[in-house]
Amino acid sequence: MHGRLKVRTSAEEAARKQKEREQKAKAFRAGMGRILLKKVTDELDDEMMQLTGKILSANPDIATLWNLRRRCILKFAESDGENQKLFEDDLRFTEMCLQVNPKSYCAWHHRCWCLENCPSPDWQKEVDLCIKYLKFDERNFHCWDYRRYVTEKANVPLSKELEFCTEKIQNNFSNYSSWHYRSKLLPILYPSKEDPSRPINEERLLEELELVLTAAFTDPNDSSAWFYQRWLLGYSRPELDIAAFRVDVSRKLATVAFTRPVNLKHEKTKLSFSFSNQLGEDNWQSASPDDSYSITWFLKDFELELADQPTYSVTFTDEDGKSYSLEAQKLSHQCLIAIRKPKCGYEFGTAVLDVLKAQLANCEQLLEYEPDSKWTLLTASLLMKAVDRTGNHARILQHLEKLQIVDPMRMGYYQDMMNKWSVELRLERWLDGEKPLEKLDLSELKLNRLAYEQYLAVVDEIDLSGNELLEQSLQKCCHLVFCRKLSLVGNPTLPKEIETTVKQFCVSLETLKLVE
């Protein structure tokens, strides 16, 4: 038995670890107790720095201790003429904490604070630190955020940053943060002068599509490049804007709808009209009764005479002071209407379309070998929509239906895409018609939820028959502000007794059709 290393049994090891945890917990409680006592008596001294340093070096995610540490440093700085060393010491301490947890929100924030208060910060040193940490973990989004901050302070050229992003992506295509940073740099370096609604010019877009193709087909199951491609194709979250508005003097009803939820009750927001000051009052109601932010707002029971003028517009000013306007047409002496066509992706030139068609062909070829590749199926759908959303609509739906089988965890996501893209086509046809207010036909689309409901706010009659609407989707009927006639015939997924629910949400509903 002599000379052999004794191996602890599992019970002994568990007991040893339990004892270590108890000792650490006891030391932590004692340290925190002493710190909180000193906090009450406002003792911001060297002992406070030592105590907070000891605990933070083991767990750098206690925001209270970082706050106390900042108070100590500011107090020392008032009485010490050599402030540079104070902040440099804590920068070194922060770096030590980041070695314990490189993704500590508190530690990165404290580092920013030190640099902002330091008399002579070395910004280039911070850029070099980012390079070091991104070698350890190139997907550390905390470090990427910090890099954007320090490179701006260090006046690093954006072209250099783009080169850095390219290098990191080429090293590892699965680098979400680098793709995201790239999407912020390109619109500044290569803006689209021909079409301001697109983020980058066509020449650069062609290069980016080639980069995405290389990344995506290197590892089809990695999602980072696919997400970046969606941004290139214009399928990212829509920008805030006014989607539609309608004023009907005879019905004493007005509505304004947005592409994203807003709060008209916020003290910094403002809604104004070129034809009336009375509608700019604070009586607007949220169509979503339980939400302060809503995509649809309405106003009832007002007195108004429409002015005789050539143009009519509504202007919304958001919380940041940015204004958005929409011009209206006068349908009669008592009614104004304005609808902005929904953004369904970008319109591309011939050269880009040729590249997209080639990429679509590559996707279809890859699906022959990997028919269940979810990212390839989804990307093929996006490419078909970008190339010809009307002509490819049936094939797109087939891909999305298959995705629900291949990737059942995200079934609702794919169903929502089917809903949205099907409604888009009907909306386009409806808006190109001669009488858009009279009736919107959304029948036989296999919808299980409403989509683009803010555009439905101005319609008098809506046909939702022959769909598969779920009961919870009826809550969105609150956005159908002007709807007088609604047909829900042939929706087998709806319960039989829904009349009360629908009328509760539709403020103008007069006729609800449930059966033929």
VOTOR-151758 format. One line per field, with one value per residue (C-alpha): residue in one letter; z, x, y; chain. Coordinates in nm, 3 decimals. Example, Ala and Ser with C-alpha at 12.3 -4.5 7.8 and 13.67 -1.06 7.14 Angstrom:
! residues 2
res = c(A:S)
zz = c(0.780:0.714)
xx = c(1.230:1.367)
yy = c(-0.450:-0.106)
chain = c(A:A)
//
This chain:
! residues 516
res = c(M:H:G:R:L:K:V:R:T:S:A:E:E:A:A:R:K:Q:K:E:R:E:Q:K:A:K:A:F:R:A:G:M:G:R:I:L:L:K:K:V:T:D:E:L:D:D:E:M:M:Q:L:T:G:K:I:L:S:A:N:P:D:I:A:T:L:W:N:L:R:R:R:C:I:L:K:F:A:E:S:D:G:E:N:Q:K:L:F:E:D:D:L:R:F:T:E:M:C:L:Q:V:N:P:K:S:Y:C:A:W:H:H:R:C:W:C:L:E:N:C:P:S:P:D:W:Q:K:E:V:D:L:C:I:K:Y:L:K:F:D:E:R:N:F:H:C:W:D:Y:R:R:Y:V:T:E:K:A:N:V:P:L:S:K:E:L:E:F:C:T:E:K:I:Q:N:N:F:S:N:Y:S:S:W:H:Y:R:S:K:L:L:P:I:L:Y:P:S:K:E:D:P:S:R:P:I:N:E:E:R:L:L:E:E:L:E:L:V:L:T:A:A:F:T:D:P:N:D:S:S:A:W:F:Y:Q:R:W:L:L:G:Y:S:R:P:E:L:D:I:A:A:F:R:V:D:V:S:R:K:L:A:T:V:A:F:T:R:P:V:N:L:K:H:E:K:T:K:L:S:F:S:F:S:N:Q:L:G:E:D:N:W:Q:S:A:S:P:D:D:S:Y:S:I:T:W:F:L:K:D:F:E:L:E:L:A:D:Q:P:T:Y:S:V:T:F:T:D:E:D:G:K:S:Y:S:L:E:A:Q:K:L:S:H:Q:C:L:I:A:I:R:K:P:K:C:G:Y:E:F:G:T:A:V:L:D:V:L:K:A:Q:L:A:N:C:E:Q:L:L:E:Y:E:P:D:S:K:W:T:L:L:T:A:S:L:L:M:K:A:V:D:R:T:G:N:H:A:R:I:L:Q:H:L:E:K:L:Q:I:V:D:P:M:R:M:G:Y:Y:Q:D:M:M:N:K:W:S:V:E:L:R:L:E:R:W:L:D:G:E:K:P:L:E:K:L:D:L:S:E:L:K:L:N:R:L:A:Y:E:Q:Y:L:A:V:V:D:E:I:D:L:S:G:N:E:L:L:E:Q:S:L:Q:K:C:C:H:L:V:F:C:R:K:L:S:L:V:G:N:P:T:L:P:K:E:I:E:T:T:V:K:Q:F:C:V:S:L:E:T:L:K:L:V:E)
zz = c(0.000:0.053:-0.231:-0.374:-0.410:-0.204:-0.417:-0.232:-0.252:-0.401:-0.055:0.075:-0.230:-0.190:0.179:0.098:-0.165:0.069:0.337:0.085:-0.018:0.343:0.412:0.104:0.195:0.549:0.421:0.170:0.434:0.667:0.392:0.270:0.627:0.689:0.355:0.417:0.767:0.624:0.357:0.622:0.799:0.465:0.528:0.178:0.259:0.173:0.367:0.153:-0.160:-0.026:0.082:-0.245:-0.439:-0.257:-0.331:-0.687:-0.782:-0.713:-0.841:-1.058:-1.113:-0.795:-0.917:-0.564:-0.493:-0.817:-0.727:-0.386:-0.550:-0.783:-0.487:-0.315:-0.623:-0.668:-0.301:-0.331:-0.652:-0.474:-0.229:-0.453:-0.725:-0.899:-1.023:-1.317:-1.100:-0.923:-1.246:-1.396:-1.085:-1.118:-1.490:-1.402:-1.135:-1.387:-1.629:-1.356:-1.295:-1.666:-1.653:-1.399:-1.615:-1.961:-2.004:-1.688:-1.766:-1.447:-1.510:-1.869:-1.755:-1.477:-1.726:-1.942:-1.635:-1.542:-1.890:-1.900:-1.570:-1.622:-1.696:-1.977:-2.103:-2.339:-2.597:-2.825:-2.535:-2.498:-2.867:-2.821:-2.516:-2.730:-2.985:-2.700:-2.556:-2.897:-2.954:-2.640:-2.743:-3.080:-3.009:-2.682:-2.765:-2.452:-2.592:-2.937:-2.781:-2.590:-2.907:-3.088:-2.797:-2.773:-3.148:-3.180:-2.899:-3.054:-3.397:-3.564:-3.932:-4.004:-4.303:-4.062:-3.849:-4.152:-4.235:-3.877:-3.909:-4.236:-4.079:-3.785:-4.011:-4.235:-3.926:-3.801:-4.003:-3.689:-3.544:-3.486:-3.331:-3.623:-3.876:-3.670:-3.648:-4.024:-4.075:-3.881:-4.070:-4.429:-4.447:-4.338:-4.570:-4.872:-4.854:-5.130:-5.303:-5.568:-5.319:-4.963:-4.831:-4.897:-4.651:-4.899:-5.266:-5.525:-5.601:-5.238:-5.201:-5.469:-5.275:-4.949:-5.113:-5.234:-4.882:-4.738:-4.995:-4.907:-4.535:-4.567:-4.784:-4.573:-4.286:-4.391:-4.035:-3.889:-3.870:-3.843:-4.219:-4.295:-4.054:-4.215:-4.557:-4.431:-4.345:-4.693:-4.852:-4.643:-4.415:-4.088:-3.843:-4.014:-3.926:-3.739:-3.970:-4.011:-4.186:-4.236:-4.114:-4.179:-4.071:-4.121:-4.009:-4.054:-3.823:-3.585:-3.600:-3.677:-3.662:-3.709:-3.736:-3.724:-3.844:-3.484:-3.147:-3.016:-2.710:-2.807:-2.437:-2.382:-2.297:-2.573:-2.856:-3.072:-3.338:-3.565:-3.874:-4.154:-4.171:-3.803:-3.466:-3.282:-3.365:-3.205:-2.855:-2.589:-2.636:-2.856:-2.726:-2.766:-2.971:-2.741:-2.420:-2.180:-2.352:-2.337:-2.663:-2.961:-3.340:-3.371:-3.205:-3.254:-3.166:-3.129:-3.093:-3.218:-3.409:-3.721:-4.055:-4.316:-4.468:-4.842:-4.925:-5.190:-4.955:-4.622:-4.399:-4.056:-3.875:-3.580:-3.366:-3.157:-2.815:-2.973:-3.167:-3.507:-3.731:-3.971:-4.218:-4.450:-4.719:-4.752:-5.027:-4.985:-5.081:-5.006:-4.823:-4.503:-4.541:-4.564:-4.620:-4.639:-4.663:-4.703:-4.887:-4.652:-4.708:-4.842:-4.897:-5.135:-5.509:-5.672:-6.002:-6.273:-6.154:-5.797:-5.917:-6.127:-5.818:-5.611:-5.878:-5.884:-5.503:-5.519:-5.768:-5.531:-5.244:-5.449:-5.544:-5.180:-5.086:-5.322:-5.098:-4.765:-4.810:-4.438:-4.396:-4.221:-4.292:-4.660:-4.680:-4.508:-4.719:-5.039:-4.930:-4.866:-5.201:-5.390:-5.224:-5.319:-5.682:-5.747:-5.444:-5.653:-5.898:-5.630:-5.360:-5.392:-5.372:-5.076:-4.887:-4.963:-4.814:-4.504:-4.454:-4.472:-4.223:-3.971:-3.996:-4.006:-3.726:-3.512:-3.224:-3.439:-3.599:-3.484:-3.639:-3.981:-3.954:-3.883:-4.193:-4.402:-4.257:-4.316:-4.670:-4.780:-4.645:-4.813:-5.160:-5.089:-4.948:-5.264:-5.482:-5.255:-5.254:-5.633:-5.661:-5.724:-5.396:-5.121:-4.835:-4.930:-4.885:-4.818:-4.916:-4.694:-4.748:-4.817:-4.710:-4.433:-4.183:-3.819:-3.698:-3.831:-3.987:-4.085:-3.869:-3.865:-4.235:-4.160:-3.928:-4.213:-4.390:-4.379:-4.461:-4.415:-4.536:-4.329:-4.431:-4.512:-4.285:-3.974:-3.726:-3.364:-3.085:-2.936:-3.272:-3.227:-2.975:-3.272:-3.389:-3.163:-3.446:-3.693:-3.596:-3.900:-3.974:-3.991:-4.159:-4.071:-4.208:-4.015:-4.202:-4.241:-3.966:-3.805:-3.543:-3.387:-3.109:-3.195:-2.949:-3.039:-3.122:-2.781:-2.794:-3.141:-3.068:-2.749:-2.951:-3.270:-3.180:-3.502:-3.582:-3.701:-3.885:-3.793:-4.029:-3.878:-4.101:-4.462)
xx = c(0.000:0.298:0.373:0.023:-0.181:-0.496:-0.804:-1.097:-1.423:-1.722:-1.870:-1.544:-1.514:-1.872:-1.810:-1.489:-1.663:-1.952:-1.708:-1.534:-1.869:-1.963:-1.631:-1.667:-2.027:-1.920:-1.640:-1.877:-2.141:-1.879:-1.733:-2.073:-2.183:-1.878:-1.923:-2.290:-2.209:-1.945:-2.190:-2.444:-2.177:-2.045:-1.693:-1.548:-1.188:-0.906:-1.070:-1.384:-1.170:-0.997:-1.321:-1.501:-1.192:-1.169:-1.532:-1.542:-1.224:-1.418:-1.759:-1.746:-2.123:-2.231:-2.336:-2.369:-2.000:-1.893:-2.108:-1.941:-1.602:-1.679:-1.785:-1.455:-1.252:-1.434:-1.374:-1.003:-0.980:-1.105:-0.813:-0.543:-0.385:-0.245:-0.575:-0.429:-0.293:-0.629:-0.808:-0.521:-0.513:-0.882:-0.846:-0.591:-0.825:-1.112:-0.897:-0.828:-1.203:-1.264:-1.028:-1.269:-1.576:-1.507:-1.880:-1.942:-2.174:-2.067:-1.693:-1.715:-1.934:-1.691:-1.406:-1.595:-1.657:-1.288:-1.187:-1.448:-1.319:-0.950:-0.752:-0.548:-0.704:-0.499:-0.763:-0.527:-0.432:-0.803:-0.829:-0.535:-0.708:-1.013:-0.795:-0.652:-0.991:-1.142:-0.862:-0.977:-1.344:-1.422:-1.797:-1.784:-2.049:-1.959:-1.611:-1.751:-1.971:-1.672:-1.463:-1.717:-1.696:-1.315:-1.245:-1.464:-1.271:-0.939:-1.047:-0.985:-1.095:-1.417:-1.249:-0.999:-1.284:-1.450:-1.123:-1.110:-1.468:-1.382:-1.080:-1.284:-1.560:-1.311:-1.159:-1.498:-1.817:-2.025:-1.949:-2.282:-2.125:-1.891:-2.174:-2.380:-2.094:-2.054:-2.418:-2.351:-2.033:-2.139:-2.426:-2.177:-1.895:-2.106:-2.443:-2.699:-2.736:-2.975:-3.224:-3.197:-3.430:-3.158:-2.866:-2.577:-2.512:-2.561:-2.193:-2.112:-2.427:-2.300:-1.976:-2.163:-2.393:-2.089:-1.939:-2.266:-2.284:-1.934:-2.015:-2.356:-2.243:-1.935:-2.167:-2.535:-2.650:-2.496:-2.746:-2.521:-2.466:-2.831:-2.941:-2.699:-2.841:-3.189:-3.062:-2.911:-3.244:-3.441:-3.624:-3.512:-3.749:-3.936:-3.842:-4.092:-4.331:-4.698:-4.868:-5.218:-5.468:-5.831:-6.068:-6.446:-6.632:-6.978:-6.894:-6.693:-6.415:-6.044:-5.757:-5.382:-5.170:-4.794:-4.546:-4.432:-4.599:-4.587:-4.719:-4.925:-4.971:-4.599:-4.513:-4.252:-4.464:-4.687:-4.950:-5.045:-5.261:-5.240:-5.619:-5.709:-5.567:-5.856:-5.743:-5.407:-5.553:-5.477:-5.795:-5.649:-5.713:-5.494:-5.664:-5.488:-5.671:-5.417:-5.107:-4.961:-4.777:-4.990:-4.963:-5.318:-5.482:-5.829:-6.035:-6.416:-6.695:-6.525:-6.657:-6.463:-6.497:-6.240:-6.060:-6.067:-5.698:-5.497:-5.299:-5.375:-5.117:-5.055:-4.723:-4.598:-4.304:-4.153:-3.987:-3.649:-3.786:-3.783:-4.082:-4.273:-4.539:-4.796:-4.998:-5.370:-5.630:-5.981:-6.238:-6.530:-6.596:-6.619:-6.349:-5.967:-5.756:-5.383:-5.213:-4.843:-4.767:-4.603:-4.234:-4.191:-3.814:-3.601:-3.636:-3.313:-3.145:-3.072:-2.717:-2.829:-3.128:-2.896:-2.685:-2.995:-3.121:-2.784:-2.789:-3.144:-3.027:-2.744:-2.991:-3.216:-2.915:-2.808:-3.162:-3.127:-2.846:-2.981:-3.359:-3.415:-3.164:-3.380:-3.156:-3.137:-3.514:-3.568:-3.307:-3.454:-3.789:-3.636:-3.455:-3.769:-3.953:-3.677:-3.668:-4.045:-4.271:-4.589:-4.473:-4.293:-4.559:-4.690:-4.338:-4.256:-4.556:-4.447:-4.103:-4.253:-4.492:-4.200:-4.006:-4.285:-4.215:-3.834:-3.816:-4.132:-3.986:-4.033:-4.361:-4.532:-4.257:-4.302:-4.680:-4.647:-4.429:-4.694:-4.962:-4.761:-4.649:-4.995:-5.156:-4.885:-4.994:-5.362:-5.278:-5.087:-5.380:-5.620:-5.416:-5.391:-5.770:-6.000:-6.196:-5.963:-6.192:-6.494:-6.377:-6.057:-6.064:-5.841:-6.035:-5.895:-5.536:-5.503:-5.440:-5.428:-5.351:-5.403:-5.106:-5.051:-5.350:-5.250:-5.344:-5.682:-5.766:-5.903:-6.121:-6.503:-6.549:-6.310:-6.361:-6.167:-6.372:-6.219:-5.916:-5.795:-5.800:-5.730:-5.943:-5.658:-5.607:-5.945:-5.787:-5.626:-5.973:-5.926:-5.718:-6.009:-6.122:-6.340:-6.464:-6.844:-6.879:-6.666:-6.697:-6.550:-6.740:-6.562:-6.300:-6.331:-6.067:-6.284:-6.531:-6.899:-6.977:-6.738:-6.978:-6.943:-6.563:-6.537:-6.781:-6.593:-6.281:-6.427:-6.537:-6.739:-6.870:-7.232:-7.251:-7.063:-7.107:-7.026:-7.220:-7.334)
yy = c(0.000:0.230:0.472:0.461:0.781:0.765:0.831:0.981:0.792:0.974:1.028:1.177:1.402:1.524:1.598:1.787:2.001:2.069:2.186:2.415:2.566:2.627:2.799:3.020:3.106:3.193:3.418:3.580:3.654:3.800:4.018:4.140:4.208:4.425:4.605:4.684:4.810:5.044:5.153:5.260:5.466:5.596:5.468:5.491:5.403:5.164:4.881:4.918:4.890:4.579:4.412:4.480:4.375:4.042:3.949:4.087:3.902:3.580:3.698:4.012:4.027:4.207:4.553:4.698:4.638:4.805:5.107:5.130:5.098:5.390:5.602:5.524:5.616:5.946:6.032:5.948:6.151:6.463:6.460:6.313:6.521:6.211:6.070:5.883:5.600:5.556:5.473:5.273:5.052:4.977:4.912:4.644:4.509:4.499:4.303:4.050:4.017:3.964:3.669:3.516:3.597:3.748:3.810:4.008:4.300:4.479:4.447:4.577:4.865:4.957:4.957:5.209:5.424:5.422:5.533:5.808:5.950:5.886:6.208:6.048:5.723:5.509:5.418:5.228:5.003:4.923:4.835:4.596:4.448:4.372:4.193:3.984:3.889:3.814:3.566:3.383:3.394:3.549:3.537:3.735:3.996:4.198:4.249:4.333:4.603:4.735:4.733:4.953:5.194:5.217:5.221:5.527:5.695:5.589:5.720:5.386:5.414:5.228:5.064:4.906:4.778:4.625:4.447:4.318:4.186:4.014:3.847:3.719:3.589:3.410:3.247:3.136:3.186:3.124:3.466:3.640:3.950:4.007:3.972:4.217:4.469:4.435:4.533:4.855:4.948:4.883:5.140:5.409:5.304:5.203:5.383:5.340:5.677:5.547:5.399:5.540:5.270:5.010:5.003:4.955:5.014:4.742:4.688:4.616:4.409:4.172:4.121:4.058:3.804:3.612:3.616:3.490:3.213:3.095:3.098:2.936:2.647:2.584:2.495:2.489:2.415:2.731:3.017:3.324:3.378:3.303:3.576:3.820:3.735:3.821:4.168:4.203:4.108:4.356:4.113:4.268:4.435:4.723:5.077:5.289:5.475:5.564:5.272:5.413:5.666:5.747:6.020:5.990:6.301:6.148:5.858:6.080:5.823:5.848:5.600:5.610:5.294:5.242:4.980:4.932:4.995:5.355:5.537:5.842:5.921:5.971:6.330:6.351:6.210:6.430:6.365:6.656:6.702:6.956:6.982:7.013:7.107:6.943:6.588:6.650:6.642:6.382:6.180:5.909:5.559:5.252:4.981:4.733:4.826:4.674:4.813:5.163:5.085:4.987:4.980:5.119:5.420:5.566:5.872:5.883:6.134:6.450:6.750:6.842:7.016:6.919:7.215:7.268:7.225:7.036:6.809:6.649:6.486:6.341:6.381:6.179:6.287:6.008:6.015:6.099:6.395:6.223:6.299:6.074:6.192:6.041:6.220:6.152:6.174:6.308:6.045:6.274:6.597:6.391:6.125:6.118:5.808:5.737:5.395:5.326:5.004:4.754:4.691:4.337:4.340:4.542:4.589:4.475:4.551:4.294:4.216:4.141:3.938:3.722:3.651:3.574:3.334:3.162:3.130:2.994:2.732:2.640:2.607:2.381:2.172:2.143:2.036:1.741:1.612:1.745:1.772:1.834:2.117:2.376:2.674:2.586:2.547:2.879:3.060:2.918:3.060:3.401:3.398:3.298:3.584:3.830:3.709:3.686:3.672:3.638:3.373:3.169:3.198:2.841:2.692:2.917:2.783:2.425:2.497:2.659:2.367:2.125:2.337:2.282:1.908:1.933:2.192:2.146:2.349:2.661:2.564:2.883:3.094:2.931:2.958:3.329:3.368:3.192:3.419:3.734:3.656:3.542:3.858:4.069:3.955:4.021:4.363:4.456:4.352:4.538:4.859:4.852:4.834:5.127:5.116:4.998:5.095:4.892:4.531:4.338:3.972:3.755:3.434:3.085:3.166:2.904:3.184:3.080:3.433:3.783:3.960:4.324:4.412:4.782:4.799:4.646:4.936:5.154:4.892:4.883:4.514:4.218:3.862:3.607:3.306:2.968:3.007:2.825:3.113:3.025:3.164:3.370:3.544:3.714:3.950:4.122:4.222:4.525:4.675:4.658:5.006:5.092:4.738:4.723:4.382:4.083:3.729:3.435:3.164:2.829:2.861:2.516:2.596:2.867:2.779:2.808:3.089:3.370:3.652:3.817:3.796:3.951:4.234:4.309:4.392:4.548:4.901:4.961:4.613:4.597:4.262:3.944:3.649:3.310:3.068:3.065)
chain = c(A:A:A:A:A:A:A:A:A:A:A:A:A:A:A:A:A:A:A:A:A:A:A:A:A:A:A:A:A:A:A:A:A:A:A:A:A:A:A:A:A:A:A:A:A:A:A:A:A:A:A:A:A:A:A:A:A:A:A:A:A:A:A:A:A:A:A:A:A:A:A:A:A:A:A:A:A:A:A:A:A:A:A:A:A:A:A:A:A:A:A:A:A:A:A:A:A:A:A:A:A:A:A:A:A:A:A:A:A:A:A:A:A:A:A:A:A:A:A:A:A:A:A:A:A:A:A:A:A:A:A:A:A:A:A:A:A:A:A:A:A:A:A:A:A:A:A:A:A:A:A:A:A:A:A:A:A:A:A:A:A:A:A:A:A:A:A:A:A:A:A:A:A:A:A:A:A:A:A:A:A:A:A:A:A:A:A:A:A:A:A:A:A:A:A:A:A:A:A:A:A:A:A:A:A:A:A:A:A:A:A:A:A:A:A:A:A:A:A:A:A:A:A:A:A:A:A:A:A:A:A:A:A:A:A:A:A:A:A:A:A:A:A:A:A:A:A:A:A:A:A:A:A:A:A:A:A:A:A:A:A:A:A:A:A:A:A:A:A:A:A:A:A:A:A:A:A:A:A:A:A:A:A:A:A:A:A:A:A:A:A:A:A:A:A:A:A:A:A:A:A:A:A:A:A:A:A:A:A:A:A:A:A:A:A:A:A:A:A:A:A:A:A:A:A:A:A:A:A:A:A:A:A:A:A:A:A:A:A:A:A:A:A:A:A:A:A:A:A:A:A:A:A:A:A:A:A:A:A:A:A:A:A:A:A:A:A:A:A:A:A:A:A:A:A:A:A:A:A:A:A:A:A:A:A:A:A:A:A:A:A:A:A:A:A:A:A:A:A:A:A:A:A:A:A:A:A:A:A:A:A:A:A:A:A:A:A:A:A:A:A:A:A:A:A:A:A:A:A:A:A:A:A:A:A:A:A:A:A:A:A:A:A:A:A:A:A:A:A:A:A:A:A:A:A:A:A:A:A:A:A:A:A:A:A:A:A:A:A:A:A:A:A:A:A:A:A:A:A:A:A:A:A:A:A:A:A:A:A:A:A:A:A:A:A:A:A:A:A:A:A:A:A:A:A:A:A:A:A:A:A:A:A:A:A:A)
//
